[in-house]
Amino acid sequence: MFMGDVELILVEVAYARPDKQLILKLEVPVGTTVQQAVEQSTILEKFPEIDLAKAKMGIFGKLKKPGEALLAGDRVEIYRPLIADPKEVRKQRAAAGKVMKKGGGDAASES
């Protein structure tokens, strides 16, 4: 697609919260970066909690730098900050599982 002398590509910008998800389609000039696409979309108006200075972004699940140029068909994803450290959660689950296995509950009581 061309707009005057400028070639345009179609990209998407996506953001999701537990209660609401949104994918916006937009046409941008070739060479548009990840951050520029987010800024040109209306997603920041719809989700004012997004802090672009801190938010991590990616394309189809792979982290990308804000200055990386987009290709036609790319979907820019804005990631929410993690609530809990995944490594710590796994450690806690593993520890809880070990405690349950060791104890054996009432099944191991003597008669």
C-alpha positions, -999 to 999 in steps of 0.1 A, spaced: 0 0 0 12 35 -8 1 68 6 16 94 -18 53 83 -20 52 65 13 48 27 14 24 16 42 23 -17 61 -5 -31 82 3 -40 118 -15 -46 150 -11 -33 186 -24 -55 214 -29 -52 251 -47 -74 276 -59 -72 311 -78 -100 329 -111 -81 323 -104 -66 288 -84 -73 257 -79 -51 227 -61 -55 193 -60 -25 171 -51 -26 134 -33 3 119 -14 13 87 20 27 94 49 38 71 77 12 64 104 17 91 79 25 119 93 12 152 75 -8 179 72 22 201 60 45 173 32 20 164 20 20 200 21 58 202 2 61 169 -25 37 180 -52 48 204 -43 20 229 -27 44 254 -59 64 255 -79 32 262 -55 19 288 -40 49 306 -23 26 331 3 17 304 36 33 312 56 31 280 88 40 298 86 8 319 64 -15 298 80 -44 280 69 -50 244 72 -78 219 61 -92 186 42 -124 187 55 -133 222 92 -124 216 106 -94 235 116 -66 212 134 -32 218 111 -1 214 133 11 185 130 -21 164 114 -16 130 82 -35 122 74 -57 93 41 -60 75 17 -82 96 35 -78 129 15 -77 161 30 -55 188 21 -68 222 24 -46 253 31 -68 284 18 -60 319 43 -62 348 44 -95 366 27 -97 399 49 -125 413 83 -138 403 77 -171 384 108 -187 398 97 -179 434 62 -193 427 77 -226 413 99 -229 444 69 -224 467 48 -250 447 77 -275 448 81 -270 486 44 -274 492 44 -306 471 73 -321 490 57 -314 524 25 -331 513 44 -362 500 65 -365 531 36 -363 556 13 -388 539 -17 -374 558 -40 -397 578 -33 -427 555 0 -433 574 -16 -434 609 -9 -464 631 -37 -488 641 
